[in-house]
Amino acid sequence: MSRKLTSLSMIAGLMGGTAFADVPNVAVDIAPVHSLVARVMDGVGEPSLIMPPTVSPHEYNLRPSEAAALQNADIVVWMGEDLTPWLEGAVETLSTDAAVITLLEAEETNLLDFREGALFEAHEHHDDHEEHDDHDDHDDHDDHDDHAEDHDDHEDHEDDHDDHAHDDDHDEHDHEEAHDAHDHGEHDPHAWLSPMNASAWLNLIAAELSAADPENAGAYFANAAAGQAELEALSSEVNALLDPVRGGSFIVFHDAYQYFETDFDLAASGAISIGDASDPSPARIAEIQERVRNEGVGCVLAEAQFNPGLVSAVLDGTDANTGVIDPLGATLDPGTALYPQLIRNMAATLAECL
């Protein structure tokens, strides 16, 4: 049996140009990042996926095969503890000899601050990323919004000092939800939903793989360059798809999409839940309902894993459309095609819903 396996390995090496035994074992936390790593390793090896895309990354119990992938890993690629706090201990315990890429801590990653509260204003991401804004026709609106937002900021500041007890109740609920849902630092961990971040990560991944496997460095960097070209074409495709509905108002189920919004010049009006690990307070739902009814929100987005009754409550008595958006690729097969299809599907859902 041993001689037979050795022969098969030699044949695989001759056919593929590289024996898989010489390729680093790579373990990756979530399916979208796994897809990017698979793109860089395409034709050389295959990374292991730690979490199936059908589960929430915030809370998960490793299966034995997933723990084994971490234990055998030469390289671990994960978002970081802000997204998967439960995974930090497993990486430290099981992957003691592995090189670890923590994407939320990488210099290449463009990070956005968390948005607190149920309702969002467009300036929260547009003003911070004006250099990426290719839509000059929105400038007049931005100037108008600046005055309105200054007024809103002043009112919010007054609310924090007990001018309106009812609003203070909302704030207290939202702060409690924020801590319960994330126990987070200052940055939003859903950074993979920016194709600009994904493009930067391809080179980062290629560099780490090349350091561990110099013989295949050329293949890794060539794959990364090809992946970056694909992401650039994807962004053009998505912008064209969203152009007819850009400026439309929508509500998301939980606040996971501001990286996508920033890359593609969109602006969510609010989130039903601050995170996917806790239910929103009645006060928060009431705030969202008021905005949908009074401000012409055209779309309320659900997520397949979470309570559809909350979305129905928000939609009650309105003319808003609804759609199901998927930030993790729950309905897609893991692999090189998952990431671009994930971004494409999100854009298509928005375009149909708005």
KEBAMAR-580830 format. One record per residue (C-alpha): residue number from 1; residue in three letters; x negated, y, z negated. Coordinates in Angstrom, 2 decimals, padded with zeros to 5 digits. Example, Ala and Ser with C-alpha at 12.3 -4.5 7.8 and 13.67 -1.06 7.14 Angstrom:
residues 2
+-----+------+---------+---------+---------+
: seq : type :      xx :      yy :      zz :
+-----+------+---------+---------+---------+
:   1 :  ALA : -012.30 : -004.50 : -007.80 :
:   2 :  SER : -013.67 : -001.06 : -007.14 :
+-----+------+---------+---------+---------+
***
This chain:
residues 354
+-----+------+---------+---------+---------+
: seq : type :      xx :      yy :      zz :
+-----+------+---------+---------+---------+
:   1 :  MET :  000.00 :  000.00 :  000.00 :
:   2 :  SER : -002.81 :  002.40 : -000.89 :
:   3 :  ARG : -004.61 :  001.70 :  002.42 :
:   4 :  LYS : -001.37 :  002.28 :  004.34 :
:   5 :  LEU : -000.76 :  005.64 :  002.63 :
:   6 :  THR : -004.32 :  006.72 :  003.35 :
:   7 :  SER : -003.87 :  005.89 :  007.03 :
:   8 :  LEU : -000.64 :  007.85 :  007.17 :
:   9 :  SER : -002.34 :  010.87 :  005.59 :
:  10 :  MET : -005.13 :  010.71 :  008.17 :
:  11 :  ILE : -002.61 :  010.52 :  011.00 :
:  12 :  ALA : -000.66 :  013.46 :  009.58 :
:  13 :  GLY : -003.87 :  015.44 :  009.37 :
:  14 :  LEU : -004.81 :  014.73 :  012.98 :
:  15 :  MET : -001.33 :  015.55 :  014.26 :
:  16 :  GLY : -000.83 :  018.73 :  012.26 :
:  17 :  GLY : -004.41 :  020.01 :  012.40 :
:  18 :  THR : -004.54 :  020.06 :  008.58 :
:  19 :  ALA : -004.02 :  017.34 :  006.02 :
:  20 :  PHE : -001.28 :  018.38 :  003.58 :
:  21 :  ALA : -003.45 :  017.09 :  000.73 :
:  22 :  ASP : -005.83 :  020.03 :  001.36 :
:  23 :  VAL : -003.08 :  022.65 :  001.23 :
:  24 :  PRO : -002.32 :  024.38 : -002.10 :
:  25 :  ASN :  000.78 :  023.27 : -003.97 :
:  26 :  VAL :  002.97 :  026.37 : -004.21 :
:  27 :  ALA :  006.01 :  026.73 : -006.49 :
:  28 :  VAL :  008.48 :  029.58 : -005.92 :
:  29 :  ASP :  011.32 :  030.72 : -008.17 :
:  30 :  ILE :  014.22 :  031.85 : -005.92 :
:  31 :  ALA :  015.30 :  030.91 : -002.41 :
:  32 :  PRO :  014.74 :  034.31 : -000.69 :
:  33 :  VAL :  011.14 :  034.50 : -001.93 :
:  34 :  HIS :  010.68 :  030.80 : -001.14 :
:  35 :  SER :  011.71 :  031.63 :  002.42 :
:  36 :  LEU :  008.99 :  034.28 :  002.68 :
:  37 :  VAL :  006.35 :  031.91 :  001.30 :
:  38 :  ALA :  007.54 :  029.20 :  003.71 :
:  39 :  ARG :  007.12 :  031.68 :  006.58 :
:  40 :  VAL :  003.49 :  032.31 :  005.63 :
:  41 :  MET :  002.83 :  028.57 :  005.20 :
:  42 :  ASP :  004.67 :  027.60 :  008.40 :
:  43 :  GLY :  002.83 :  024.80 :  010.19 :
:  44 :  VAL :  000.38 :  024.34 :  007.31 :
:  45 :  GLY :  002.41 :  023.24 :  004.29 :
:  46 :  GLU :  005.69 :  023.60 :  002.44 :
:  47 :  PRO :  006.30 :  025.37 : -000.87 :
:  48 :  SER :  008.52 :  023.92 : -003.61 :
:  49 :  LEU :  011.70 :  025.75 : -004.64 :
:  50 :  ILE :  012.26 :  025.90 : -008.41 :
:  51 :  MET :  015.87 :  027.12 : -008.52 :
:  52 :  PRO :  018.67 :  026.23 : -006.11 :
:  53 :  PRO :  020.29 :  029.35 : -004.61 :
:  54 :  THR :  023.70 :  028.39 : -006.00 :
:  55 :  VAL :  022.78 :  029.28 : -009.61 :
:  56 :  SER :  022.18 :  032.58 : -011.38 :
:  57 :  PRO :  018.46 :  033.31 : -011.75 :
:  58 :  HIS :  019.05 :  035.00 : -015.10 :
:  59 :  GLU :  019.89 :  031.76 : -016.90 :
:  60 :  TYR :  018.85 :  028.27 : -015.83 :
:  61 :  ASN :  017.56 :  024.98 : -017.26 :
:  62 :  LEU :  014.76 :  023.31 : -015.31 :
:  63 :  ARG :  015.30 :  019.81 : -014.01 :
:  64 :  PRO :  012.41 :  017.35 : -014.37 :
:  65 :  SER :  011.48 :  017.59 : -010.68 :
:  66 :  GLU :  011.36 :  021.40 : -010.90 :
:  67 :  ALA :  009.21 :  021.28 : -014.03 :
:  68 :  ALA :  006.90 :  018.86 : -012.22 :
:  69 :  ALA :  006.57 :  021.31 : -009.31 :
:  70 :  LEU :  005.43 :  023.99 : -011.73 :
:  71 :  GLN :  003.04 :  021.61 : -013.44 :
:  72 :  ASN :  001.46 :  020.55 : -010.13 :
:  73 :  ALA :  001.29 :  024.04 : -008.68 :
:  74 :  ASP : -001.97 :  025.65 : -007.58 :
:  75 :  ILE : -000.06 :  028.90 : -006.93 :
:  76 :  VAL :  003.19 :  030.14 : -008.50 :
:  77 :  VAL :  005.14 :  032.94 : -006.81 :
:  78 :  TRP :  007.96 :  034.43 : -008.86 :
:  79 :  MET :  009.76 :  037.74 : -009.24 :
:  80 :  GLY :  008.97 :  038.18 : -012.93 :
:  81 :  GLU :  010.54 :  037.99 : -016.36 :
:  82 :  ASP :  012.96 :  040.88 : -015.70 :
:  83 :  LEU :  014.80 :  038.57 : -013.30 :
:  84 :  THR :  014.09 :  035.15 : -014.83 :
:  85 :  PRO :  013.09 :  035.66 : -018.49 :
:  86 :  TRP :  013.55 :  031.94 : -019.23 :
:  87 :  LEU :  010.89 :  031.06 : -016.62 :
:  88 :  GLU :  008.04 :  032.99 : -018.22 :
:  89 :  GLY :  007.44 :  030.38 : -020.91 :
:  90 :  ALA :  007.62 :  027.54 : -018.40 :
:  91 :  VAL :  005.02 :  029.18 : -016.15 :
:  92 :  GLU :  002.71 :  029.83 : -019.10 :
:  93 :  THR :  003.11 :  026.29 : -020.43 :
:  94 :  LEU :  003.27 :  024.18 : -017.27 :
:  95 :  SER :  001.21 :  026.18 : -014.75 :
:  96 :  THR : -001.85 :  026.79 : -016.89 :
:  97 :  ASP : -004.34 :  026.31 : -014.04 :
:  98 :  ALA : -002.30 :  028.03 : -011.32 :
:  99 :  ALA : -002.80 :  031.43 : -009.75 :
: 100 :  VAL :  000.38 :  033.41 : -010.48 :
: 101 :  ILE :  001.85 :  036.11 : -008.23 :
: 102 :  THR :  004.37 :  038.20 : -010.16 :
: 103 :  LEU :  006.04 :  040.25 : -007.44 :
: 104 :  LEU :  007.68 :  042.81 : -009.74 :
: 105 :  GLU :  004.21 :  043.66 : -011.08 :
: 106 :  ALA :  002.47 :  043.83 : -007.69 :
: 107 :  GLU :  001.17 :  047.19 : -006.48 :
: 108 :  GLU :  002.73 :  046.46 : -003.10 :
: 109 :  THR :  006.26 :  046.40 : -004.56 :
: 110 :  ASN :  008.43 :  049.50 : -004.35 :
: 111 :  LEU :  010.43 :  049.49 : -007.60 :
: 112 :  LEU :  013.71 :  051.26 : -008.34 :
: 113 :  ASP :  014.97 :  052.20 : -011.79 :
: 114 :  PHE :  018.09 :  050.57 : -013.18 :
: 115 :  ARG :  021.35 :  052.43 : -012.65 :
: 116 :  GLU :  023.31 :  052.71 : -015.88 :
: 117 :  GLY :  027.08 :  053.10 : -016.06 :
: 118 :  ALA :  029.92 :  051.87 : -013.89 :
: 119 :  LEU :  029.83 :  054.64 : -011.29 :
: 120 :  PHE :  026.92 :  055.58 : -009.02 :
: 121 :  GLU :  026.05 :  058.72 : -007.13 :
: 122 :  ALA :  024.34 :  058.65 : -003.75 :
: 123 :  HIS :  021.34 :  060.70 : -004.89 :
: 124 :  GLU :  020.23 :  057.97 : -007.25 :
: 125 :  HIS :  018.40 :  056.25 : -004.43 :
: 126 :  HIS :  018.44 :  058.61 : -001.44 :
: 127 :  ASP :  016.58 :  061.47 : -003.09 :
: 128 :  ASP :  013.86 :  059.13 : -004.34 :
: 129 :  HIS :  013.28 :  057.73 : -000.85 :
: 130 :  GLU :  013.68 :  060.66 :  001.52 :
: 131 :  GLU :  010.56 :  059.58 :  003.38 :
: 132 :  HIS :  012.44 :  056.44 :  004.52 :
: 133 :  ASP :  015.58 :  058.29 :  005.65 :
: 134 :  ASP :  015.92 :  058.11 :  009.42 :
: 135 :  HIS :  019.41 :  059.62 :  009.47 :
: 136 :  ASP :  019.04 :  063.39 :  009.65 :
: 137 :  ASP :  022.74 :  063.84 :  010.23 :
: 138 :  HIS :  023.29 :  063.14 :  006.53 :
: 139 :  ASP :  021.21 :  066.11 :  005.35 :
: 140 :  ASP :  024.16 :  068.51 :  005.17 :
: 141 :  HIS :  026.06 :  066.04 :  003.04 :
: 142 :  ASP :  023.04 :  065.60 :  000.79 :
: 143 :  ASP :  022.83 :  069.36 :  000.21 :
: 144 :  HIS :  026.49 :  069.42 : -000.76 :
: 145 :  ASP :  026.06 :  066.35 : -002.95 :
: 146 :  ASP :  023.15 :  067.94 : -004.80 :
: 147 :  HIS :  025.45 :  070.67 : -006.16 :
: 148 :  ALA :  028.16 :  068.17 : -007.07 :
: 149 :  GLU :  025.65 :  065.85 : -008.67 :
: 150 :  ASP :  024.12 :  068.68 : -010.72 :
: 151 :  HIS :  027.60 :  069.42 : -012.01 :
: 152 :  ASP :  028.21 :  065.73 : -012.71 :
: 153 :  ASP :  024.88 :  065.42 : -014.51 :
: 154 :  HIS :  025.79 :  068.41 : -016.68 :
: 155 :  GLU :  029.16 :  066.88 : -017.51 :
: 156 :  ASP :  027.55 :  063.54 : -018.29 :
: 157 :  HIS :  025.10 :  065.29 : -020.61 :
: 158 :  GLU :  027.95 :  066.98 : -022.41 :
: 159 :  ASP :  029.80 :  063.68 : -022.69 :
: 160 :  ASP :  026.78 :  062.16 : -024.42 :
: 161 :  HIS :  027.15 :  064.84 : -027.11 :
: 162 :  ASP :  030.69 :  063.87 : -028.12 :
: 163 :  ASP :  032.69 :  066.42 : -026.10 :
: 164 :  HIS :  034.96 :  063.59 : -024.89 :
: 165 :  ALA :  035.41 :  060.68 : -027.26 :
: 166 :  HIS :  037.06 :  058.51 : -024.61 :
: 167 :  ASP :  034.11 :  058.87 : -022.27 :
: 168 :  ASP :  031.76 :  058.13 : -025.15 :
: 169 :  ASP :  033.59 :  054.84 : -025.62 :
: 170 :  HIS :  032.88 :  054.03 : -021.99 :
: 171 :  ASP :  029.21 :  054.89 : -022.41 :
: 172 :  GLU :  028.91 :  052.71 : -025.50 :
: 173 :  HIS :  030.49 :  049.77 : -023.70 :
: 174 :  ASP :  028.20 :  050.27 : -020.70 :
: 175 :  HIS :  025.05 :  050.46 : -022.82 :
: 176 :  GLU :  026.10 :  047.33 : -024.69 :
: 177 :  GLU :  026.76 :  045.54 : -021.40 :
: 178 :  ALA :  023.40 :  046.65 : -020.02 :
: 179 :  HIS :  021.51 :  045.17 : -022.95 :
: 180 :  ASP :  023.60 :  041.99 : -023.02 :
: 181 :  ALA :  023.27 :  041.41 : -019.28 :
: 182 :  HIS :  019.61 :  042.15 : -018.78 :
: 183 :  ASP :  017.65 :  043.04 : -021.93 :
: 184 :  HIS :  015.62 :  044.77 : -019.26 :
: 185 :  GLY :  012.74 :  047.11 : -018.69 :
: 186 :  GLU :  013.22 :  050.22 : -016.64 :
: 187 :  HIS :  013.13 :  048.61 : -013.19 :
: 188 :  ASP :  015.82 :  046.75 : -011.25 :
: 189 :  PRO :  014.50 :  043.22 : -010.54 :
: 190 :  HIS :  016.44 :  042.57 : -007.30 :
: 191 :  ALA :  013.55 :  043.89 : -005.19 :
: 192 :  TRP :  013.67 :  041.06 : -002.63 :
: 193 :  LEU :  016.73 :  042.70 : -001.06 :
: 194 :  SER :  014.42 :  045.32 :  000.47 :
: 195 :  PRO :  012.94 :  044.01 :  003.74 :
: 196 :  MET :  010.25 :  046.65 :  003.26 :
: 197 :  ASN :  009.19 :  044.91 :  000.06 :
: 198 :  ALA :  009.45 :  041.52 :  001.75 :
: 199 :  SER :  007.14 :  042.69 :  004.54 :
: 200 :  ALA :  004.52 :  043.86 :  002.03 :
: 201 :  TRP :  004.77 :  040.58 :  000.13 :
: 202 :  LEU :  003.98 :  038.51 :  003.22 :
: 203 :  ASN :  000.42 :  039.86 :  003.27 :
: 204 :  LEU :  000.10 :  039.48 : -000.49 :
: 205 :  ILE :  001.13 :  035.84 : -000.24 :
: 206 :  ALA : -001.19 :  035.24 :  002.72 :
: 207 :  ALA : -004.14 :  036.70 :  000.79 :
: 208 :  GLU : -003.54 :  034.44 : -002.22 :
: 209 :  LEU : -003.13 :  031.36 : -000.05 :
: 210 :  SER : -006.28 :  032.22 :  001.91 :
: 211 :  ALA : -008.28 :  032.57 : -001.30 :
: 212 :  ALA : -007.19 :  029.08 : -002.33 :
: 213 :  ASP : -007.42 :  027.58 :  001.17 :
: 214 :  PRO : -009.98 :  029.50 :  003.29 :
: 215 :  GLU : -009.87 :  026.98 :  006.14 :
: 216 :  ASN : -006.29 :  028.00 :  006.91 :
: 217 :  ALA : -006.68 :  031.73 :  006.28 :
: 218 :  GLY : -006.24 :  032.53 :  009.97 :
: 219 :  ALA : -002.94 :  030.65 :  010.10 :
: 220 :  TYR : -001.65 :  032.32 :  006.93 :
: 221 :  PHE : -002.39 :  035.85 :  008.09 :
: 222 :  ALA : -001.10 :  035.15 :  011.60 :
: 223 :  ASN :  002.14 :  033.86 :  010.12 :
: 224 :  ALA :  002.40 :  036.91 :  007.85 :
: 225 :  ALA :  001.93 :  039.26 :  010.82 :
: 226 :  ALA :  004.57 :  037.38 :  012.83 :
: 227 :  GLY :  006.93 :  037.51 :  009.84 :
: 228 :  GLN :  006.42 :  041.26 :  009.51 :
: 229 :  ALA :  007.28 :  041.75 :  013.18 :
: 230 :  GLU :  010.42 :  039.67 :  012.66 :
: 231 :  LEU :  011.43 :  041.78 :  009.66 :
: 232 :  GLU :  010.91 :  044.98 :  011.63 :
: 233 :  ALA :  013.18 :  043.67 :  014.39 :
: 234 :  LEU :  015.68 :  042.53 :  011.75 :
: 235 :  SER :  015.79 :  046.00 :  010.20 :
: 236 :  SER :  016.52 :  047.54 :  013.60 :
: 237 :  GLU :  019.27 :  044.98 :  014.15 :
: 238 :  VAL :  020.82 :  045.65 :  010.74 :
: 239 :  ASN :  020.67 :  049.44 :  011.16 :
: 240 :  ALA :  022.50 :  049.14 :  014.48 :
: 241 :  LEU :  025.13 :  046.92 :  012.88 :
: 242 :  LEU :  025.67 :  049.35 :  010.01 :
: 243 :  ASP :  025.57 :  052.62 :  011.98 :
: 244 :  PRO :  029.34 :  052.63 :  012.67 :
: 245 :  VAL :  030.20 :  052.27 :  008.96 :
: 246 :  ARG :  027.33 :  054.16 :  007.35 :
: 247 :  GLY :  028.77 :  056.67 :  004.91 :
: 248 :  GLY :  031.63 :  054.36 :  003.96 :
: 249 :  SER :  032.30 :  053.87 :  000.26 :
: 250 :  PHE :  032.13 :  050.47 : -001.42 :
: 251 :  ILE :  032.05 :  048.83 : -004.84 :
: 252 :  VAL :  029.82 :  045.83 : -005.64 :
: 253 :  PHE :  030.54 :  043.08 : -008.14 :
: 254 :  HIS :  027.28 :  043.57 : -010.03 :
: 255 :  ASP :  024.52 :  046.08 : -009.56 :
: 256 :  ALA :  022.07 :  044.04 : -007.48 :
: 257 :  TYR :  022.03 :  045.81 : -004.14 :
: 258 :  GLN :  020.35 :  049.20 : -004.46 :
: 259 :  TYR :  017.17 :  047.99 : -002.71 :
: 260 :  PHE :  019.28 :  047.00 :  000.29 :
: 261 :  GLU :  021.15 :  050.30 :  000.04 :
: 262 :  THR :  017.91 :  052.28 : -000.03 :
: 263 :  ASP :  016.37 :  050.51 :  002.96 :
: 264 :  PHE :  019.50 :  050.96 :  005.07 :
: 265 :  ASP :  020.79 :  054.36 :  003.90 :
: 266 :  LEU :  023.92 :  053.10 :  002.17 :
: 267 :  ALA :  025.46 :  054.18 : -001.12 :
: 268 :  ALA :  027.51 :  051.93 : -003.39 :
: 269 :  SER :  030.03 :  053.86 : -005.46 :
: 270 :  GLY :  029.86 :  051.61 : -008.49 :
: 271 :  ALA :  029.62 :  048.08 : -009.88 :
: 272 :  ILE :  032.33 :  046.08 : -011.63 :
: 273 :  SER :  029.73 :  044.47 : -013.90 :
: 274 :  ILE :  026.32 :  045.77 : -014.97 :
: 275 :  GLY :  024.93 :  042.26 : -014.46 :
: 276 :  ASP :  025.96 :  038.75 : -013.56 :
: 277 :  ALA :  025.43 :  037.42 : -017.09 :
: 278 :  SER :  028.30 :  039.19 : -018.87 :
: 279 :  ASP :  031.90 :  040.26 : -018.28 :
: 280 :  PRO :  032.61 :  043.98 : -017.96 :
: 281 :  SER :  034.52 :  045.85 : -020.65 :
: 282 :  PRO :  038.13 :  046.96 : -020.01 :
: 283 :  ALA :  036.90 :  050.57 : -020.09 :
: 284 :  ARG :  034.43 :  049.84 : -017.31 :
: 285 :  ILE :  037.08 :  048.15 : -015.15 :
: 286 :  ALA :  039.35 :  051.15 : -015.67 :
: 287 :  GLU :  036.61 :  053.50 : -014.44 :
: 288 :  ILE :  036.12 :  051.43 : -011.31 :
: 289 :  GLN :  039.87 :  051.20 : -010.66 :
: 290 :  GLU :  040.18 :  054.97 : -010.91 :
: 291 :  ARG :  037.42 :  055.54 : -008.40 :
: 292 :  VAL :  038.83 :  053.02 : -005.92 :
: 293 :  ARG :  042.31 :  054.53 : -006.13 :
: 294 :  ASN :  041.38 :  058.21 : -006.16 :
: 295 :  GLU :  038.28 :  058.46 : -003.99 :
: 296 :  GLY :  039.10 :  056.41 : -000.93 :
: 297 :  VAL :  036.79 :  053.46 : -001.58 :
: 298 :  GLY :  037.12 :  051.22 :  001.45 :
: 299 :  CYS :  035.62 :  047.96 :  000.23 :
: 300 :  VAL :  035.20 :  045.97 : -002.99 :
: 301 :  LEU :  032.63 :  043.19 : -002.70 :
: 302 :  ALA :  032.94 :  039.91 : -004.57 :
: 303 :  GLU :  030.35 :  037.20 : -005.18 :
: 304 :  ALA :  031.31 :  033.56 : -004.81 :
: 305 :  GLN :  029.89 :  032.45 : -008.17 :
: 306 :  PHE :  031.82 :  034.96 : -010.28 :
: 307 :  ASN :  035.33 :  035.66 : -011.52 :
: 308 :  PRO :  037.57 :  036.61 : -008.55 :
: 309 :  GLY :  040.19 :  037.88 : -010.98 :
: 310 :  LEU :  038.05 :  040.91 : -011.81 :
: 311 :  VAL :  037.91 :  041.90 : -008.15 :
: 312 :  SER :  041.67 :  041.38 : -007.83 :
: 313 :  ALA :  042.24 :  043.66 : -010.82 :
: 314 :  VAL :  040.16 :  046.40 : -009.24 :
: 315 :  LEU :  041.96 :  046.01 : -005.89 :
: 316 :  ASP :  045.44 :  046.10 : -007.42 :
: 317 :  GLY :  047.46 :  048.99 : -006.02 :
: 318 :  THR :  044.83 :  050.04 : -003.46 :
: 319 :  ASP :  044.31 :  049.68 :  000.27 :
: 320 :  ALA :  040.65 :  048.67 : -000.09 :
: 321 :  ASN :  039.32 :  045.64 :  001.76 :
: 322 :  THR :  037.30 :  042.91 :  000.14 :
: 323 :  GLY :  034.50 :  040.60 :  001.21 :
: 324 :  VAL :  032.08 :  038.12 : -000.35 :
: 325 :  ILE :  028.41 :  039.09 : -000.42 :
: 326 :  ASP :  025.56 :  036.72 : -001.25 :
: 327 :  PRO :  022.22 :  038.05 : -002.57 :
: 328 :  LEU :  020.56 :  034.64 : -003.01 :
: 329 :  GLY :  021.48 :  032.58 :  000.04 :
: 330 :  ALA :  023.86 :  030.20 : -001.74 :
: 331 :  THR :  025.37 :  028.97 :  001.52 :
: 332 :  LEU :  022.09 :  028.80 :  003.46 :
: 333 :  ASP :  019.53 :  026.05 :  003.80 :
: 334 :  PRO :  016.23 :  026.89 :  002.09 :
: 335 :  GLY :  013.36 :  027.52 :  004.47 :
: 336 :  THR :  011.82 :  030.07 :  006.80 :
: 337 :  ALA :  015.16 :  031.17 :  008.31 :
: 338 :  LEU :  016.90 :  031.85 :  004.99 :
: 339 :  TYR :  015.58 :  035.33 :  004.27 :
: 340 :  PRO :  016.40 :  036.99 :  007.61 :
: 341 :  GLN :  019.80 :  035.29 :  007.69 :
: 342 :  LEU :  020.50 :  036.45 :  004.14 :
: 343 :  ILE :  019.87 :  040.09 :  005.07 :
: 344 :  ARG :  021.81 :  039.72 :  008.32 :
: 345 :  ASN :  024.80 :  038.16 :  006.51 :
: 346 :  MET :  024.87 :  040.93 :  003.91 :
: 347 :  ALA :  024.97 :  043.56 :  006.65 :
: 348 :  ALA :  027.70 :  041.69 :  008.54 :
: 349 :  THR :  029.83 :  041.45 :  005.39 :
: 350 :  LEU :  029.55 :  045.18 :  004.80 :
: 351 :  ALA :  030.25 :  046.03 :  008.43 :
: 352 :  GLU :  033.43 :  043.94 :  008.41 :
: 353 :  CYS :  034.60 :  045.17 :  005.01 :
: 354 :  LEU :  034.09 :  048.92 :  005.37 :
+-----+------+---------+---------+---------+
***
